[in-house]
Amino acid sequence: SDMYKGRAFGPENISTIFRSNGLLNSGSRLVGENQKHLKLGITDPSTGIVMDGIGFSMSHHLEKLSSGREVSILYHLEKNVYRNKLSLQLRLLDLKYSDEPQ
């Protein structure tokens, strides 16, 4: 089933924003023209689940991810098609150290 089937779009139908806490870097890197986008590779140590995502114009967050400290993220879920392969990815909206005031 398609997670987007029957979903309404438009100004009155804003995408759900998710928050995940206590995550660790697992291979995040900079991509794109002038290396200004963040290709997110992140792991939830409590479950071992590895998640991929993208943060457009968010290269400044790589330093926090590379620190080894746990981070919290805000994101949307979206489908990604790359080289004819469909996957689910996180669209990063914000990132903070987990122990920073929210």
C-alpha positions, 0 to 999 in steps of 0.5 A: 500500500502507498502511504500517500494514497488518499492523503490530502495536500495543500495549505490546510493539510500540513505534513506531520512533524516527527521528533526522535531523541537520543540518536547517534551519527552513523555515516552522515556526510555533506553532499550536493553543490558546494557541499551544502546539504546534509545526507543523514545517516543516523542510528537509534541505539535503543533499537539499532534501527538505522535511518537515512535522510536529507537536510537541504542547506543544513551542512552546519549540523554535521559538526554536532553529528560528528561530536559523538553526542546524542542528538534529537531531530525534527523531520517529515517522512517522505518517499525518495526515488534514486536510481529507480529505487524507492525508499523512505527517508527523513526530511530533516527540519532541525537538529539539536544535542539531546541535552539542549533545551528544546 
